[in-house]
């Protein structure tokens, strides 16, 4: 049950946060909000970067395997 709870929060907390805040804005996106929102924004940004890195690594490995 703990693993499910952890997965649920990792998956849907960020999704809910992104859905409720609306479209991305760059003016005052980090500086003009409270501490909790700022920390969530940073976590979301890092998650997006991590996913992009993983996708790039997976594509590189697929290309290397085909050679």
Residue frames as qw, qx, qy, qz and C-alpha x, y, z in Angstrom:
[[0.000, 0.885, 0.465, 0.000, 0.00, 0.00, 0.00],
 [0.320, -0.768, 0.102, 0.545, 2.88, 2.38, 0.77],
 [0.390, -0.101, 0.594, 0.697, 4.39, 1.82, -2.68],
 [0.167, 0.636, 0.662, 0.360, 1.06, 2.61, -4.30],
 [0.175, -0.916, -0.274, 0.237, 0.65, 5.75, -2.21],
 [0.382, -0.566, 0.312, 0.661, 4.15, 6.93, -3.09],
 [0.322, 0.179, 0.685, 0.628, 3.56, 6.25, -6.80],
 [0.054, 0.789, 0.599, 0.123, 0.18, 7.99, -6.69],
 [0.213, -0.897, -0.094, 0.377, 1.60, 11.13, -5.13],
 [0.396, -0.361, 0.484, 0.692, 4.65, 11.20, -7.41],
 [0.256, 0.313, 0.733, 0.547, 2.40, 10.85, -10.45],
 [0.029, -0.736, -0.605, -0.302, -0.69, 12.87, -9.69],
 [0.317, -0.763, -0.224, 0.516, 0.47, 15.61, -7.33],
 [0.259, -0.317, 0.372, 0.833, 2.62, 17.15, -10.05],
 [0.077, 0.387, 0.738, 0.547, -0.14, 16.62, -12.62],
 [0.171, -0.809, -0.557, 0.083, -2.68, 18.34, -10.38],
 [0.320, -0.645, -0.006, 0.694, -0.28, 21.21, -9.70],
 [0.199, -0.099, 0.532, 0.817, 0.36, 21.77, -13.42],
 [0.006, -0.534, -0.757, -0.376, -3.35, 21.52, -14.25],
 [0.223, -0.817, -0.485, 0.216, -4.48, 24.02, -11.64],
 [0.321, -0.574, 0.058, 0.751, -1.86, 26.68, -12.25],
 [0.514, 0.803, 0.156, -0.257, -2.79, 27.10, -15.91],
 [0.762, 0.582, -0.050, 0.281, -0.46, 27.83, -18.80],
 [0.717, -0.224, -0.090, 0.654, 3.23, 28.40, -18.22],
 [0.090, 0.981, 0.047, 0.167, 4.30, 31.98, -17.61],
 [0.727, 0.164, -0.251, 0.618, 7.83, 33.27, -17.34],
 [0.009, -0.620, 0.146, -0.771, 7.25, 36.70, -15.79],
 [0.389, -0.456, 0.480, -0.640, 7.63, 36.26, -12.04],
 [0.822, -0.049, -0.504, -0.259, 7.08, 32.51, -12.37],
 [0.700, -0.114, -0.582, 0.397, 9.43, 31.73, -9.51],
 [0.229, 0.108, -0.372, 0.893, 9.94, 35.02, -7.71],
 [0.340, -0.234, -0.030, -0.910, 6.30, 36.15, -7.55],
 [0.756, -0.300, -0.460, -0.357, 4.79, 33.21, -5.69],
 [0.639, -0.648, 0.306, -0.280, 4.84, 31.69, -2.23],
 [0.189, -0.571, 0.799, 0.011, 7.50, 29.23, -1.05],
 [0.670, 0.076, 0.724, -0.148, 5.43, 26.07, -1.56],
 [0.695, 0.679, 0.184, -0.149, 4.55, 26.93, -5.14],
 [0.197, 0.834, -0.505, -0.103, 8.15, 27.87, -5.86],
 [0.380, -0.384, 0.841, -0.024, 9.41, 24.52, -4.55],
 [0.723, 0.334, 0.589, -0.137, 6.78, 22.62, -6.55],
 [0.530, 0.821, -0.105, -0.185, 7.75, 24.58, -9.67],
 [0.008, -0.703, 0.707, 0.070, 11.40, 23.59, -9.15],
 [0.556, -0.097, 0.821, -0.084, 10.47, 19.91, -8.64],
 [0.708, 0.575, 0.359, -0.197, 8.30, 19.96, -11.75],
 [0.366, 0.845, -0.354, -0.163, 11.08, 21.53, -13.81],
 [0.199, -0.527, 0.826, 0.017, 13.60, 18.96, -12.58],
 [0.675, 0.160, 0.703, -0.153, 11.17, 16.11, -13.34],
 [0.653, 0.726, 0.092, -0.196, 10.70, 17.38, -16.87],
 [0.180, 0.785, -0.586, -0.090, 14.48, 17.65, -17.37],
 [0.448, -0.303, 0.837, -0.082, 14.96, 14.13, -15.95],
 [0.747, 0.393, 0.508, -0.173, 12.37, 12.67, -18.31],
 [0.523, 0.818, -0.184, -0.152, 14.00, 14.41, -21.27],
 [0.075, -0.659, 0.748, 0.020, 17.44, 13.06, -20.24],
 [0.609, -0.048, 0.781, -0.130, 16.02, 9.54, -19.90],
 [0.730, 0.602, 0.264, -0.187, 14.40, 9.76, -23.35],
 [0.334, 0.828, -0.436, -0.110, 17.67, 10.95, -24.91],
 [0.280, -0.481, 0.829, -0.047, 19.63, 8.15, -23.24],
 [0.720, 0.203, 0.638, -0.183, 17.08, 5.56, -24.38],
 [0.655, 0.737, 0.015, -0.164, 17.28, 6.80, -27.98],
 [0.110, 0.763, -0.635, -0.051, 21.10, 6.75, -27.88],
 [0.485, -0.252, 0.831, -0.105, 21.07, 3.18, -26.57],
 [0.762, 0.443, 0.434, -0.188, 18.65, 2.11, -29.32],
 [0.501, 0.817, -0.259, -0.121, 20.87, 3.69, -31.98],
 [0.107, -0.638, 0.762, -0.032, 23.96, 2.04, -30.51],
 [0.658, -0.024, 0.734, -0.166, 22.22, -1.35, -30.42],
 [0.748, 0.607, 0.196, -0.185, 21.34, -1.09, -34.12],
 [0.233, 0.822, -0.499, -0.146, 24.98, -0.53, -35.13]]
